[in-house]
Amino acid sequence: METPSKATLPLLILLLLMISLGLIAKPCDAATNVLYSGQRLSTGQSLREGNYILLMQSNCNLVLYNGNYILWSTGTQYMGTNCYLTVTYDARLIIYDSSGRPVWTSNTYQSYKENNIVI
């Protein structure tokens, strides 16, 4: 299972903090910018808000874009096929391959009952 490198971990923590505080996007019920715990972001699907796009690419890499610029990625390209992202009830982001094998996790734990990603 791929875990965040020391270089990307601070950026991931900052990104998750900004998302949870609503600094990246205003709270919204639009299905295009929210992934609730228990839902999937499958290959080719994305969350969008303004210029920000969180895309589950066909090569199994989860990438955050600002327009055409890559801000962050999981670095999981070619680690699986038909991969999908989920948000667990304890606030972890996990990418699974088509066989259900986890290929990456954010290793972020919270004790809240419901968690989601808002872009």
C-alpha positions as CSV (number, residue, x, y, z in Angstrom):
1,M,0.0,0.0,0.0
2,E,1.4,3.4,-1.0
3,T,1.6,6.0,1.7
4,P,2.3,9.7,1.4
5,S,6.0,10.5,1.1
6,K,7.6,12.9,3.6
7,A,7.5,15.6,0.9
8,T,3.8,15.3,0.1
9,L,2.5,14.6,3.5
10,P,2.6,18.3,4.7
11,L,0.8,19.4,1.5
12,L,-1.8,16.7,1.9
13,I,-2.4,17.7,5.6
14,L,-2.7,21.4,4.6
15,L,-5.1,20.5,1.7
16,L,-7.3,18.4,4.0
17,L,-7.2,21.2,6.7
18,M,-8.2,23.8,4.1
19,I,-11.0,21.7,2.8
20,S,-12.3,20.9,6.3
21,L,-12.2,24.6,7.2
22,G,-14.0,25.6,4.0
23,L,-11.0,27.7,2.8
24,I,-10.8,26.1,-0.7
25,A,-14.5,26.1,-1.4
26,K,-17.7,27.3,0.1
27,P,-20.1,24.7,1.4
28,C,-22.3,23.5,-1.3
29,D,-24.8,20.7,-1.9
30,A,-23.9,20.4,-5.6
31,A,-23.0,16.8,-6.5
32,T,-20.1,18.0,-8.6
33,N,-18.0,19.2,-5.7
34,V,-18.8,16.9,-2.8
35,L,-17.8,13.3,-2.1
36,Y,-19.5,11.9,1.0
37,S,-18.2,9.1,3.1
38,G,-19.2,5.8,1.6
39,Q,-19.4,7.2,-2.0
40,R,-16.9,6.5,-4.8
41,L,-15.0,8.7,-7.1
42,S,-14.4,6.3,-10.0
43,T,-12.0,6.4,-12.9
44,G,-12.7,9.5,-15.1
45,Q,-14.9,11.2,-12.4
46,S,-14.0,14.4,-10.7
47,L,-15.0,16.9,-8.1
48,R,-15.0,20.5,-9.4
49,E,-15.2,24.0,-7.9
50,G,-14.2,26.9,-9.9
51,N,-10.7,26.2,-11.4
52,Y,-10.1,23.4,-8.9
53,I,-10.5,19.8,-10.1
54,L,-9.9,16.6,-8.1
55,L,-9.7,13.9,-10.8
56,M,-9.4,10.1,-10.5
57,Q,-7.4,9.5,-13.6
58,S,-7.6,6.3,-15.7
59,N,-4.0,5.5,-14.7
60,C,-5.1,5.2,-11.0
61,N,-3.5,8.5,-10.0
62,L,-5.7,11.0,-8.0
63,V,-4.7,14.5,-9.0
64,L,-5.7,18.0,-7.8
65,Y,-5.6,20.6,-10.5
66,N,-5.9,24.4,-10.6
67,G,-6.8,24.9,-14.2
68,N,-4.1,23.1,-16.1
69,Y,-1.6,23.1,-13.2
70,I,-1.1,20.1,-11.0
71,L,-1.1,21.1,-7.3
72,W,-0.9,17.6,-5.8
73,S,-1.2,14.0,-6.7
74,T,-1.1,10.6,-5.0
75,G,1.7,9.3,-7.2
76,T,-0.2,6.1,-7.8
77,Q,-0.1,6.1,-11.6
78,Y,-0.1,2.5,-13.1
79,M,-0.6,0.9,-9.6
80,G,-4.0,-0.6,-10.7
81,T,-6.8,-0.4,-13.1
82,N,-10.4,0.9,-12.8
83,C,-9.3,2.5,-9.5
84,Y,-11.7,4.5,-7.3
85,L,-11.4,6.9,-4.3
86,T,-13.5,6.6,-1.2
87,V,-13.8,8.6,2.0
88,T,-14.2,6.4,5.0
89,Y,-16.3,7.2,8.1
90,D,-13.1,7.9,10.1
91,A,-11.9,10.5,7.5
92,R,-9.3,8.5,5.5
93,L,-9.1,8.8,1.8
94,I,-8.4,5.4,0.2
95,I,-7.8,4.5,-3.4
96,Y,-8.7,0.9,-4.4
97,D,-7.9,-1.0,-7.6
98,S,-10.6,-3.0,-9.4
99,S,-10.0,-6.1,-7.3
100,G,-10.6,-4.0,-4.1
101,R,-7.0,-3.9,-3.1
102,P,-6.0,-0.6,-1.4
103,V,-3.2,1.1,-3.4
104,W,-3.0,4.3,-1.4
105,T,-4.3,5.8,1.9
106,S,-4.1,9.3,3.4
107,N,-3.6,7.9,6.9
108,T,-5.7,10.7,8.3
109,Y,-8.0,9.6,11.1
110,Q,-10.8,11.6,12.7
111,S,-13.5,10.5,15.1
112,Y,-16.4,12.2,13.4
113,K,-19.5,10.2,12.4
114,E,-19.7,11.6,8.8
115,N,-16.9,12.9,6.6
116,N,-16.7,14.2,3.1
117,I,-14.5,16.0,0.6
118,V,-15.6,19.4,-0.6
119,I,-13.7,21.0,-3.5
